[in-house]
């Protein structure tokens, strides 16, 4: 029995069960479609990457390219030349592509000599220029080689500007060791036997057998 002195408790509004079920189903459907699209995109990209590597290795026998390495660029396999015994490690990103915004075309190529090691997590961007690495070189980890830069004219978005054709391409000689976290900028030549210390920003040519370090880069000695 409820008396007049009883406290009346009101319950909060409850969403009807069928509305709750519909909302849950719609949320689940949305998440499922996102996951399916991401899976399709991943499988498509993985297939393209696999075919790219197979084409490169067919044209350049007796080399090793990690399955975790990523190579991009239209018909990039035609613009990549790798010598016997060379290795490209895990998670290295390679792109070889032309600049569609630039009227003055600069050939984009990647050439790696024989018995050269390109380690893990490197960034090789042969776009708007050529990157040429000689024989018996050691490219350590997290090294960036940039063959060209964007132009920086005022009044135009950076992303829409053509690459700078006034300074492009990187040439690395034989028996060169590039340490971890080095950045090599466009227009640089690193001559035979040079050693680049970890974390160096290379913005000018490096003499034969020179050992350089730092930012700004400085010469500390020569190999003997």
C-alpha positions in Angstrom: 0.0 0.0 0.0 1.2 3.5 -0.9 0.3 6.2 1.6 0.0 9.9 0.9 3.3 10.5 2.8 5.3 8.2 0.4 8.0 9.7 -1.7 7.3 9.3 -5.4 10.4 8.3 -7.4 10.5 9.2 -11.0 12.5 7.0 -13.3 14.6 8.6 -16.1 13.3 8.4 -19.7 14.3 5.1 -21.2 14.9 4.7 -24.9 12.7 2.0 -26.3 14.6 -1.2 -26.9 13.9 -1.3 -30.7 15.4 2.3 -31.1 18.4 1.3 -29.1 18.9 -1.8 -31.2 18.6 0.1 -34.5 21.2 2.7 -33.3 23.6 -0.1 -32.2 23.1 -1.9 -35.6 23.8 1.3 -37.5 26.9 2.1 -35.5 28.1 -1.5 -36.0 27.4 -1.3 -39.7 29.3 2.0 -40.1 32.3 0.6 -38.3 32.2 -2.6 -40.3 32.1 -0.7 -43.6 35.1 1.5 -42.5 37.0 -1.6 -41.6 36.1 -3.3 -45.0 37.2 -0.2 -47.0 40.5 0.0 -45.1 41.1 -3.7 -45.6 40.4 -3.4 -49.4 42.7 -0.4 -49.6 45.5 -2.2 -47.7 45.2 -5.4 -49.9 45.2 -3.3 -53.1 48.3 -1.3 -52.0 50.0 -4.5 -50.8 49.3 -6.2 -54.2 50.6 -3.2 -56.2 53.7 -3.0 -54.0 54.3 -6.8 -54.4 54.0 -6.5 -58.2 56.4 -3.5 -58.2 59.0 -5.3 -56.3 58.7 -8.4 -58.4 59.2 -6.3 -61.6 62.3 -4.6 -60.1 63.8 -7.9 -59.0 63.2 -9.4 -62.4 65.0 -6.5 -64.1 67.7 -6.5 -61.4 68.6 -10.1 -60.4 70.6 -11.1 -57.3 69.3 -8.3 -55.1 67.3 -8.2 -51.9 64.3 -5.9 -51.2 62.5 -6.3 -47.9 58.9 -7.2 -48.2 58.3 -4.4 -45.7 59.9 -1.8 -48.0 57.5 0.5 -49.8 58.2 1.6 -53.4 55.9 4.1 -55.2 55.7 6.1 -58.4 54.1 5.4 -61.8 56.2 2.8 -63.7 58.9 3.3 -61.0 60.3 -0.2 -61.8 61.4 1.2 -65.1 63.4 4.0 -63.4 65.1 1.9 -60.8 68.5 0.2 -61.3 70.1 -1.9 -58.5 73.4 -3.7 -58.8 74.0 -7.3 -57.7 74.4 -8.0 -54.0 72.6 -4.9 -52.9 70.1 -4.8 -50.1 67.1 -2.5 -49.2 66.0 -3.0 -45.6 62.7 -3.0 -43.7 60.4 0.0 -43.8 62.5 2.0 -46.2 60.3 4.3 -48.4 61.3 4.8 -52.1 59.5 7.1 -54.5 60.5 7.7 -58.1 58.1 10.1 -59.8 57.8 13.0 -62.2 56.5 16.5 -61.4 53.3 17.1 -63.3 53.3 20.8 -62.3 56.7 21.5 -63.9 57.0 22.5 -67.5 60.8 21.8 -67.4 61.0 18.1 -66.9 64.0 16.7 -65.0 64.5 12.9 -65.3 63.7 11.0 -62.1 65.8 7.9 -61.5 67.2 5.8 -58.7 70.5 3.9 -59.3 72.2 1.8 -56.6 75.5 0.1 -57.4 76.7 -3.3 -56.4 77.0 -4.7 -52.9 75.5 -1.6 -51.3 73.4 -1.8 -48.1 70.4 0.5 -47.6 69.2 -0.1 -44.1 65.9 0.3 -42.3 63.5 3.2 -42.1 65.3 5.3 -44.8 63.6 7.8 -47.1 64.8 7.9 -50.7 62.9 10.5 -52.8 64.0 10.4 -56.4 61.3 12.8 -57.5 62.3 15.7 -59.7 65.8 14.5 -59.9 68.2 11.5 -59.9 69.6 9.7 -56.8 72.7 7.7 -57.7 74.5 5.6 -55.1 77.8 3.8 -55.9 79.2 0.4 -55.1 80.0 -0.9 -51.6 78.2 1.9 -49.8 76.5 1.7 -46.4 73.4 3.8 -45.9 72.5 3.4 -42.2 69.0 4.0 -40.7 66.5 6.9 -40.9 68.6 8.6 -43.7 66.8 11.0 -46.0 67.9 11.6 -49.6 65.9 14.3 -51.3 66.5 14.8 -55.1 64.6 18.1 -55.3 62.7 20.6 -53.2 59.5 22.5 -53.8 59.7 26.1 -55.1 58.7 28.7 -52.6 57.3 31.6 -54.6 55.1 34.0 -52.6 51.4 33.9 -53.2 51.1 30.3 -54.2 50.5 27.3 -52.0 53.6 25.2 -51.4 51.7 22.0 -52.4 50.9 23.3 -55.8 54.3 24.7 -56.7 56.6 22.9 -59.1 59.9 21.4 -57.9 62.9 23.6 -58.0 64.9 22.7 -61.1 67.8 25.1 -60.3 69.3 22.6 -57.8 68.5 18.9 -58.0 69.8 15.3 -57.9 72.2 13.6 -55.5 75.3 11.7 -56.5 77.1 9.4 -54.0 80.4 7.7 -54.9 81.8 4.3 -54.0 82.7 3.1 -50.5 80.6 5.8 -48.8 79.3 5.4 -45.3 76.3 7.6 -44.3 75.4 7.4 -40.6 71.9 7.3 -39.0 69.6 10.3 -39.2 71.5 12.1 -42.0 69.7 14.4 -44.4 71.3 14.9 -47.9 69.8 17.8 -49.8 69.4 18.4 -53.5 72.4 19.3 -55.7 75.0 17.5 -53.5 77.8 15.2 -54.6 79.4 12.9 -52.0 82.7 11.7 -53.4 84.3 8.2 -53.0 85.3 7.1 -49.6 83.5 9.8 -47.7 82.0 9.2 -44.2 79.0 11.2 -43.0 78.5 11.3 -39.2 75.1 10.6 -37.6 72.7 13.5 -37.8 74.6 15.6 -40.3 72.8 17.9 -42.7 74.6 17.6 -46.0 74.0 20.8 -48.0 77.2 21.0 -50.0 79.6 18.6 -51.7 81.8 16.3 -49.6 85.4 15.7 -50.8 86.9 12.3 -51.4 87.7 10.3 -48.2 86.5 13.2 -46.0 84.8 12.7 -42.6 82.2 15.3 -42.0 79.7 15.8 -39.1 77.2 18.3 -37.7 74.7 21.0 -38.6 76.1 23.1 -40.2 78.3 20.4 -41.7 82.0 20.6 -41.0 85.1 18.6 -42.1 86.9 17.0 -39.2 89.5 14.8 -40.9 90.3 12.5 -43.8 90.4 8.8 -43.9 93.9 7.3 -43.9 
